[in-house]
Amino acid sequence: MTGPAFGMLSRASEAVEITERRFGLIPQAFLWSGHLFRVQLVEKHWVVHAWLKGSTRQLYRVRCAEGVFELCHDLALDAWCICHGRRPKALA
């Protein structure tokens, strides 16, 4: 994911819309900045509990044709965002 085709994602997470899910949970496709990304592979899944804040987040490291992204699902808010990755320059 290096080279001129990619730019860094901002430090703040950016909202995404999950458009397809496998088994009603696992992201299969997501919409980010007007572009549809299709998930080819879920490389990793883990859960983070913030006991003091009372929130739980599920994170997915996904591989798409455009690169690798970490998607975060805040269960309390039912909100999805990209929390780590590189933005393709076409979306910058």
N, CA, C and O atoms as a Tinker XYZ file with bonds, in Angstrom:
   368  protein
     1  N      0.807000   -1.183000    0.000000    73     2
     2  CA     0.000000    0.000000    0.000000    64     1     3
     3  C      0.851000    1.248000    0.000000    63     2     4     5
     4  O      0.422000    2.288000    0.501000    81     3
     5  N      2.013000    1.172000   -0.534000    73     3     6
     6  CA     2.836000    2.363000   -0.597000    64     5     7
     7  C      2.905000    2.834000   -2.038000    63     6     8     9
     8  O      2.486000    2.127000   -2.954000    81     7
     9  N      3.426000    4.009000   -2.229000    73     7    10
    10  CA     3.589000    4.519000   -3.581000    64     9    11
    11  C      2.593000    5.619000   -3.874000    63    10    12    13
    12  O      1.789000    5.985000   -3.016000    81    11
    13  N      2.645000    6.147000   -5.088000    73    11    14
    14  CA     1.863000    7.316000   -5.429000    64    13    15
    15  C      0.361000    7.061000   -5.557000    63    14    16    17
    16  O     -0.410000    8.019000   -5.609000    81    15
    17  N     -0.073000    5.813000   -5.610000    73    15    18
    18  CA    -1.496000    5.548000   -5.807000    64    17    19
    19  C     -2.312000    5.739000   -4.533000    63    18    20    21
    20  O     -3.541000    5.775000   -4.595000    81    19
    21  N     -1.658000    5.861000   -3.383000    73    19    22
    22  CA    -2.383000    5.948000   -2.134000    64    21    23
    23  C     -1.956000    7.161000   -1.334000    63    22    24    25
    24  O     -0.793000    7.563000   -1.372000    81    23
    25  N     -2.911000    7.750000   -0.603000    73    23    26
    26  CA    -2.638000    8.836000    0.321000    64    25    27
    27  C     -3.034000    8.382000    1.714000    63    26    28    29
    28  O     -3.824000    7.449000    1.856000    81    27
    29  N     -2.506000    9.018000    2.737000    73    27    30
    30  CA    -2.804000    8.608000    4.111000    64    29    31
    31  C     -4.243000    8.962000    4.485000    63    30    32    33
    32  O     -4.769000    9.991000    4.060000    81    31
    33  N     -4.859000    8.115000    5.269000    73    31    34
    34  CA    -6.151000    8.395000    5.866000    64    33    35
    35  C     -5.939000    9.403000    6.982000    63    34    36    37
    36  O     -4.926000    9.362000    7.680000    81    35
    37  N     -6.887000   10.299000    7.146000    73    35    38
    38  CA    -6.755000   11.271000    8.227000    64    37    39
    39  C     -6.729000   10.552000    9.575000    63    38    40    41
    40  O     -7.176000    9.409000    9.681000    81    39
    41  N     -6.206000   11.221000   10.602000    73    39    42
    42  CA    -6.109000   10.602000   11.925000    64    41    43
    43  C     -7.482000   10.301000   12.504000    63    42    44    45
    44  O     -7.666000    9.288000   13.179000    81    43
    45  N     -8.443000   11.173000   12.246000    73    43    46
    46  CA    -9.793000   10.926000   12.741000    64    45    47
    47  C    -10.443000    9.839000   11.890000    63    46    48    49
    48  O    -10.225000    9.778000   10.680000    81    47
    49  N    -11.228000    8.998000   12.516000    73    47    50
    50  CA   -11.916000    7.967000   11.761000    64    49    51
    51  C    -12.982000    8.616000   10.879000    63    50    52    53
    52  O    -13.498000    9.691000   11.185000    81    51
    53  N    -13.295000    7.940000    9.789000    73    51    54
    54  CA   -14.270000    8.463000    8.840000    64    53    55
    55  C    -15.423000    7.480000    8.710000    63    54    56    57
    56  O    -15.212000    6.270000    8.625000    81    55
    57  N    -16.632000    8.002000    8.697000    73    55    58
    58  CA   -17.828000    7.163000    8.623000    64    57    59
    59  C    -17.907000    6.444000    7.285000    63    58    60    61
    60  O    -17.547000    6.989000    6.242000    81    59
    61  N    -18.391000    5.201000    7.341000    73    59    62
    62  CA   -18.666000    4.415000    6.140000    64    61    63
    63  C    -20.050000    3.793000    6.289000    63    62    64    65
    64  O    -20.577000    3.663000    7.393000    81    63
    65  N    -20.621000    3.415000    5.157000    73    63    66
    66  CA   -21.894000    2.696000    5.159000    64    65    67
    67  C    -21.632000    1.270000    4.710000    63    66    68    69
    68  O    -21.073000    1.048000    3.636000    81    67
    69  N    -22.030000    0.312000    5.517000    73    67    70
    70  CA   -21.900000   -1.090000    5.145000    64    69    71
    71  C    -23.085000   -1.428000    4.260000    63    70    72    73
    72  O    -24.233000   -1.337000    4.696000    81    71
    73  N    -22.821000   -1.818000    3.021000    73    71    74
    74  CA   -23.898000   -2.073000    2.063000    64    73    75
    75  C    -24.231000   -3.550000    1.927000    63    74    76    77
    76  O    -25.331000   -3.898000    1.498000    81    75
    77  N    -23.296000   -4.424000    2.287000    73    75    78
    78  CA   -23.530000   -5.870000    2.262000    64    77    79
    79  C    -22.833000   -6.499000    3.456000    63    78    80    81
    80  O    -21.735000   -6.098000    3.841000    81    79
    81  N    -23.503000   -7.503000    4.040000    73    79    82
    82  CA   -22.914000   -8.236000    5.166000    64    81    83
    83  C    -23.071000   -9.729000    4.941000    63    82    84    85
    84  O    -24.080000  -10.188000    4.404000    81    83
    85  N    -22.077000  -10.470000    5.350000    73    83    86
    86  CA   -22.151000  -11.927000    5.343000    64    85    87
    87  C    -22.640000  -12.374000    6.716000    63    86    88    89
    88  O    -22.155000  -11.894000    7.741000    81    87
    89  N    -23.585000  -13.279000    6.733000    73    87    90
    90  CA   -24.174000  -13.796000    7.975000    64    89    91
    91  C    -24.784000  -12.679000    8.826000    63    90    92    93
    92  O    -24.915000  -12.829000   10.041000    81    91
    93  N    -25.155000  -11.567000    8.200000    73    91    94
    94  CA   -25.760000  -10.454000    8.920000    64    93    95
    95  C    -24.804000   -9.644000    9.770000    63    94    96    97
    96  O    -25.230000   -8.707000   10.445000    81    95
    97  N    -23.507000   -9.984000    9.757000    73    95    98
    98  CA   -22.516000   -9.323000   10.615000    64    97    99
    99  C    -21.282000   -8.832000    9.885000    63    98   100   101
   100  O    -20.907000   -7.665000   10.001000    81    99
   101  N    -20.662000   -9.704000    9.147000    73    99   102
   102  CA   -19.330000   -9.467000    8.596000    64   101   103
   103  C    -19.427000   -8.604000    7.340000    63   102   104   105
   104  O    -20.158000   -8.950000    6.412000    81   103
   105  N    -18.697000   -7.481000    7.299000    73   103   106
   106  CA   -18.792000   -6.602000    6.134000    64   105   107
   107  C    -18.313000   -7.280000    4.848000    63   106   108   109
   108  O    -17.238000   -7.878000    4.808000    81   107
   109  N    -19.126000   -7.175000    3.811000    73   107   110
   110  CA   -18.797000   -7.707000    2.483000    64   109   111
   111  C    -18.549000   -6.582000    1.486000    63   110   112   113
   112  O    -17.793000   -6.743000    0.528000    81   111
   113  N    -19.199000   -5.432000    1.722000    73   111   114
   114  CA   -19.019000   -4.263000    0.861000    64   113   115
   115  C    -19.340000   -3.025000    1.694000    63   114   116   117
   116  O    -20.191000   -3.058000    2.582000    81   115
   117  N    -18.635000   -1.927000    1.385000    73   115   118
   118  CA   -18.900000   -0.685000    2.109000    64   117   119
   119  C    -18.730000    0.501000    1.178000    63   118   120   121
   120  O    -17.968000    0.461000    0.212000    81   119
   121  N    -19.464000    1.557000    1.499000    73   119   122
   122  CA   -19.442000    2.789000    0.728000    64   121   123
   123  C    -18.661000    3.826000    1.516000    63   122   124   125
   124  O    -18.978000    4.115000    2.669000    81   123
   125  N    -17.626000    4.386000    0.875000    73   123   126
   126  CA   -16.782000    5.393000    1.516000    64   125   127
   127  C    -16.494000    6.487000    0.505000    63   126   128   129
   128  O    -15.947000    6.217000   -0.564000    81   127
   129  N    -16.851000    7.696000    0.827000    73   127   130
   130  CA   -16.641000    8.855000   -0.041000    64   129   131
   131  C    -17.198000    8.628000   -1.442000    63   130   132   133
   132  O    -16.585000    9.024000   -2.434000    81   131
   133  N    -18.360000    7.990000   -1.516000    73   131   134
   134  CA   -19.023000    7.777000   -2.790000    64   133   135
   135  C    -18.490000    6.612000   -3.607000    63   134   136   137
   136  O    -18.948000    6.394000   -4.728000    81   135
   137  N    -17.536000    5.859000   -3.077000    73   135   138
   138  CA   -16.943000    4.726000   -3.800000    64   137   139
   139  C    -17.319000    3.432000   -3.086000    63   138   140   141
   140  O    -17.238000    3.349000   -1.860000    81   139
   141  N    -17.731000    2.418000   -3.853000    73   139   142
   142  CA   -18.078000    1.124000   -3.289000    64   141   143
   143  C    -16.842000    0.236000   -3.258000    63   142   144   145
   144  O    -16.201000    0.016000   -4.286000    81   143
   145  N    -16.514000   -0.270000   -2.082000    73   143   146
   146  CA   -15.394000   -1.186000   -1.885000    64   145   147
   147  C    -15.955000   -2.574000   -1.621000    63   146   148   149
   148  O    -16.820000   -2.736000   -0.760000    81   147
   149  N    -15.484000   -3.563000   -2.337000    73   147   150
   150  CA   -15.908000   -4.947000   -2.129000    64   149   151
   151  C    -14.816000   -5.683000   -1.352000    63   150   152   153
   152  O    -13.650000   -5.679000   -1.745000    81   151
   153  N    -15.207000   -6.305000   -0.259000    73   151   154
   154  CA   -14.264000   -7.025000    0.598000    64   153   155
   155  C    -13.935000   -8.366000   -0.049000    63   154   156   157
   156  O    -14.823000   -9.172000   -0.325000    81   155
   157  N    -12.641000   -8.592000   -0.287000    73   155   158
   158  CA   -12.180000   -9.859000   -0.843000    64   157   159
   159  C    -11.857000  -10.857000    0.261000    63   158   160   161
   160  O    -12.031000  -12.064000    0.092000    81   159
   161  N    -11.378000  -10.334000    1.405000    73   159   162
   162  CA   -10.931000  -11.196000    2.488000    64   161   163
   163  C    -10.991000  -10.441000    3.806000    63   162   164   165
   164  O    -10.587000   -9.280000    3.877000    81   163
   165  N    -11.488000  -11.088000    4.841000    73   163   166
   166  CA   -11.382000  -10.556000    6.201000    64   165   167
   167  C    -10.125000  -11.171000    6.791000    63   166   168   169
   168  O    -10.081000  -12.372000    7.057000    81   167
   169  N     -9.099000  -10.346000    6.996000    73   167   170
   170  CA    -7.813000  -10.843000    7.485000    64   169   171
   171  C     -7.822000  -11.078000    8.989000    63   170   172   173
   172  O     -7.147000  -11.977000    9.490000    81   171
   173  N     -8.599000  -10.255000    9.710000    73   171   174
   174  CA    -8.593000  -10.369000   11.173000    64   173   175
   175  C     -9.875000   -9.767000   11.719000    63   174   176   177
   176  O    -10.425000   -8.830000   11.141000    81   175
   177  N    -10.347000  -10.306000   12.827000    73   175   178
   178  CA   -11.499000   -9.762000   13.549000    64   177   179
   179  C    -11.171000   -9.793000   15.038000    63   178   180   181
   180  O    -10.671000  -10.798000   15.544000    81   179
   181  N    -11.449000   -8.702000   15.735000    73   179   182
   182  CA   -11.236000   -8.674000   17.173000    64   181   183
   183  C    -12.233000   -7.724000   17.821000    63   182   184   185
   184  O    -12.863000   -6.905000   17.151000    81   183
   185  N    -12.363000   -7.851000   19.141000    73   183   186
   186  CA   -13.318000   -7.052000   19.906000    64   185   187
   187  C    -12.560000   -6.241000   20.945000    63   186   188   189
   188  O    -11.654000   -6.752000   21.604000    81   187
   189  N    -12.934000   -4.978000   21.089000    73   187   190
   190  CA   -12.327000   -4.089000   22.072000    64   189   191
   191  C    -13.424000   -3.616000   23.025000    63   190   192   193
   192  O    -14.444000   -3.077000   22.597000    81   191
   193  N    -13.199000   -3.824000   24.308000    73   191   194
   194  CA   -14.147000   -3.377000   25.335000    64   193   195
   195  C    -13.562000   -2.164000   26.046000    63   194   196   197
   196  O    -12.441000   -2.221000   26.551000    81   195
   197  N    -14.305000   -1.082000   26.087000    73   195   198
   198  CA   -13.912000    0.104000   26.853000    64   197   199
   199  C    -14.796000    0.131000   28.092000    63   198   200   201
   200  O    -15.860000    0.751000   28.093000    81   199
   201  N    -14.354000   -0.539000   29.135000    73   199   202
   202  CA   -15.188000   -0.727000   30.315000    64   201   203
   203  C    -15.601000    0.597000   30.948000    63   202   204   205
   204  O    -16.747000    0.733000   31.376000    81   203
   205  N    -14.712000    1.565000   31.019000    73   203   206
   206  CA   -15.056000    2.832000   31.659000    64   205   207
   207  C    -16.086000    3.609000   30.851000    63   206   208   209
   208  O    -16.919000    4.318000   31.417000    81   207
   209  N    -16.028000    3.477000   29.538000    73   207   210
   210  CA   -16.995000    4.173000   28.685000    64   209   211
   211  C    -18.245000    3.337000   28.457000    63   210   212   213
   212  O    -19.259000    3.844000   27.976000    81   211
   213  N    -18.172000    2.065000   28.800000    73   211   214
   214  CA   -19.316000    1.189000   28.610000    64   213   215
   215  C    -19.615000    0.877000   27.162000    63   214   216   217
   216  O    -20.770000    0.662000   26.793000    81   215
   217  N    -18.578000    0.850000   26.336000    73   215   218
   218  CA   -18.802000    0.578000   24.919000    64   217   219
   219  C    -17.989000   -0.626000   24.456000    63   218   220   221
   220  O    -16.951000   -0.963000   25.025000    81   219
   221  N    -18.487000   -1.249000   23.425000    73   219   222
   222  CA   -17.813000   -2.373000   22.806000    64   221   223
   223  C    -17.722000   -2.105000   21.315000    63   222   224   225
   224  O    -18.682000   -1.664000   20.684000    81   223
   225  N    -16.559000   -2.378000   20.772000    73   223   226
   226  CA   -16.349000   -2.199000   19.332000    64   225   227
   227  C    -15.813000   -3.478000   18.727000    63   226   228   229
   228  O    -14.965000   -4.155000   19.308000    81   227
   229  N    -16.320000   -3.794000   17.553000    73   227   230
   230  CA   -15.786000   -4.901000   16.773000    64   229   231
   231  C    -14.956000   -4.304000   15.654000    63   230   232   233
   232  O    -15.394000   -3.378000   14.972000    81   231
   233  N    -13.766000   -4.833000   15.468000    73   231   234
   234  CA   -12.896000   -4.352000   14.407000    64   233   235
   235  C    -12.626000   -5.469000   13.416000    63   234   236   237
   236  O    -12.480000   -6.634000   13.786000    81   235
   237  N    -12.565000   -5.085000   12.152000    73   235   238
   238  CA   -12.309000   -6.018000   11.063000    64   237   239
   239  C    -11.200000   -5.451000   10.190000    63   238   240   241
   240  O    -11.301000   -4.318000    9.718000    81   239
   241  N    -10.151000   -6.222000    9.971000    73   239   242
   242  CA    -9.146000   -5.846000    8.983000    64   241   243
   243  C     -9.552000   -6.534000    7.689000    63   242   244   245
   244  O     -9.576000   -7.762000    7.608000    81   243
   245  N     -9.870000   -5.731000    6.673000    73   243   246
   246  CA   -10.382000   -6.273000    5.422000    64   245   247
   247  C     -9.470000   -5.907000    4.254000    63   246   248   249
   248  O     -8.858000   -4.839000    4.227000    81   247
   249  N     -9.400000   -6.811000    3.305000    73   247   250
   250  CA    -8.631000   -6.572000    2.079000    64   249   251
   251  C     -9.604000   -6.384000    0.927000    63   250   252   253
   252  O    -10.499000   -7.200000    0.706000    81   251
   253  N     -9.410000   -5.295000    0.202000    73   251   254
   254  CA   -10.192000   -4.975000   -0.994000    64   253   255
   255  C     -9.206000   -4.805000   -2.148000    63   254   256   257
   256  O     -7.997000   -4.782000   -1.920000    81   255
   257  N     -9.692000   -4.688000   -3.365000    73   255   258
   258  CA    -8.809000   -4.456000   -4.510000    64   257   259
   259  C     -8.011000   -3.169000   -4.322000    63   258   260   261
   260  O     -6.886000   -3.058000   -4.808000    81   259
   261  N     -8.594000   -2.193000   -3.615000    73   259   262
   262  CA    -7.955000   -0.884000   -3.430000    64   261   263
   263  C     -6.956000   -0.840000   -2.281000    63   262   264   265
   264  O     -6.204000    0.126000   -2.160000    81   263
   265  N     -6.935000   -1.861000   -1.441000    73   263   266
   266  CA    -6.002000   -1.871000   -0.319000    64   265   267
   267  C     -6.572000   -2.570000    0.904000    63   266   268   269
   268  O     -7.594000   -3.251000    0.824000    81   267
   269  N     -5.896000   -2.393000    2.041000    73   267   270
   270  CA    -6.293000   -3.002000    3.315000    64   269   271
   271  C     -6.810000   -1.897000    4.233000    63   270   272   273
   272  O     -6.202000   -0.833000    4.349000    81   271
   273  N     -7.945000   -2.169000    4.884000    73   271   274
   274  CA    -8.591000   -1.187000    5.749000    64   273   275
   275  C     -9.014000   -1.850000    7.045000    63   274   276   277
   276  O     -9.269000   -3.053000    7.078000    81   275
   277  N     -9.090000   -1.068000    8.114000    73   275   278
   278  CA    -9.662000   -1.548000    9.364000    64   277   279
   279  C    -10.993000   -0.838000    9.560000    63   278   280   281
   280  O    -11.061000    0.387000    9.661000    81   279
   281  N    -12.042000   -1.638000    9.612000    73   279   282
   282  CA   -13.384000   -1.124000    9.820000    64   281   283
   283  C    -13.758000   -1.340000   11.280000    63   282   284   285
   284  O    -13.477000   -2.394000   11.852000    81   283
   285  N    -14.383000   -0.351000   11.870000    73   283   286
   286  CA   -14.763000   -0.398000   13.277000    64   285   287
   287  C    -16.280000   -0.273000   13.387000    63   286   288   289
   288  O    -16.881000    0.627000   12.799000    81   287
   289  N    -16.890000   -1.176000   14.139000    73   287   290
   290  CA   -18.330000   -1.139000   14.388000    64   289   291
   291  C    -18.563000   -0.846000   15.860000    63   290   292   293
   292  O    -18.277000   -1.682000   16.717000    81   291
   293  N    -19.084000    0.341000   16.156000    73   291   294
   294  CA   -19.445000    0.718000   17.525000    64   293   295
   295  C    -20.824000    0.129000   17.780000    63   294   296   297
   296  O    -21.817000    0.587000   17.214000    81   295
   297  N    -20.882000   -0.889000   18.633000    73   295   298
   298  CA   -22.130000   -1.615000   18.845000    64   297   299
   299  C    -23.195000   -0.755000   19.525000    63   298   300   301
   300  O    -24.375000   -0.875000   19.195000    81   299
   301  N    -22.808000    0.112000   20.470000    73   299   302
   302  CA   -23.772000    0.946000   21.178000    64   301   303
   303  C    -24.447000    1.944000   20.239000    63   302   304   305
   304  O    -25.643000    2.206000   20.358000    81   303
   305  N    -23.678000    2.494000   19.314000    73   303   306
   306  CA   -24.211000    3.492000   18.379000    64   305   307
   307  C    -24.675000    2.874000   17.065000    63   306   308   309
   308  O    -25.333000    3.540000   16.266000    81   307
   309  N    -24.340000    1.615000   16.838000    73   307   310
   310  CA   -24.553000    0.932000   15.557000    64   309   311
   311  C    -23.994000    1.781000   14.418000    63   310   312   313
   312  O    -24.651000    1.993000   13.399000    81   311
   313  N    -22.764000    2.263000   14.614000    73   311   314
   314  CA   -22.099000    3.127000   13.640000    64   313   315
   315  C    -20.818000    2.451000   13.158000    63   314   316   317
   316  O    -20.113000    1.811000   13.937000    81   315
   317  N    -20.524000    2.599000   11.865000    73   315   318
   318  CA   -19.324000    2.031000   11.257000    64   317   319
   319  C    -18.402000    3.156000   10.808000    63   318   320   321
   320  O    -18.853000    4.221000   10.386000    81   319
   321  N    -17.102000    2.898000   10.906000    73   319   322
   322  CA   -16.122000    3.867000   10.399000    64   321   323
   323  C    -14.858000    3.124000    9.972000    63   322   324   325
   324  O    -14.647000    1.965000   10.328000    81   323
   325  N    -14.036000    3.813000    9.211000    73   323   326
   326  CA   -12.697000    3.321000    8.897000    64   325   327
   327  C    -11.781000    3.942000    9.931000    63   326   328   329
   328  O    -11.725000    5.164000   10.068000    81   327
   329  N    -11.063000    3.099000   10.660000    73   327   330
   330  CA   -10.209000    3.636000   11.718000    64   329   331
   331  C     -8.728000    3.562000   11.343000    63   330   332   333
   332  O     -7.888000    4.147000   12.026000    81   331
   333  N     -8.402000    2.846000   10.260000    73   331   334
   334  CA    -7.009000    2.771000    9.833000    64   333   335
   335  C     -6.973000    2.306000    8.383000    63   334   336   337
   336  O     -7.735000    1.429000    7.977000    81   335
   337  N     -6.095000    2.896000    7.628000    73   335   338
   338  CA    -5.935000    2.499000    6.231000    64   337   339
   339  C     -5.363000    3.637000    5.430000    63   338   340   341
   340  O     -4.989000    4.677000    5.973000    81   339
   341  N     -5.301000    3.434000    4.166000    73   339   342
   342  CA    -4.827000    4.488000    3.265000    64   341   343
   343  C     -5.918000    4.771000    2.256000    63   342   344   345
   344  O     -6.535000    3.858000    1.706000    81   343
   345  N     -6.142000    6.041000    2.023000    73   343   346
   346  CA    -7.180000    6.480000    1.090000    64   345   347
   347  C     -6.599000    6.463000   -0.336000    63   346   348   349
   348  O     -5.575000    7.096000   -0.593000    81   347
   349  N     -7.244000    5.748000   -1.250000    73   347   350
   350  CA    -6.798000    5.836000   -2.642000    64   349   351
   351  C     -6.853000    7.281000   -3.104000    63   350   352   353
   352  O     -7.804000    7.993000   -2.778000    81   351
   353  N     -5.867000    7.727000   -3.848000    73   351   354
   354  CA    -5.784000    9.138000   -4.260000    64   353   355
   355  C     -7.007000    9.571000   -5.033000    63   354   356   357
   356  O     -7.368000   10.748000   -5.009000    81   355
   357  N     -7.656000    8.643000   -5.722000    73   355   358
   358  CA    -8.868000    8.992000   -6.461000    64   357   359
   359  C     -9.970000    9.477000   -5.526000    63   358   360   361
   360  O    -10.884000   10.174000   -5.965000    81   359
   361  N     -9.899000    9.118000   -4.233000    73   359   362
   362  CA   -10.894000    9.552000   -3.250000    64   361   363
   363  C    -10.421000   10.730000   -2.432000    63   362   364   365
   364  O    -11.205000   11.280000   -1.658000    81   363
   365  N     -9.171000   11.143000   -2.568000    73   363   366
   366  CA    -8.625000   12.218000   -1.744000    64   365   367
   367  C     -9.245000   13.559000   -2.084000    63   366   368
   368  O     -8.894000   14.572000   -1.479000    81   367
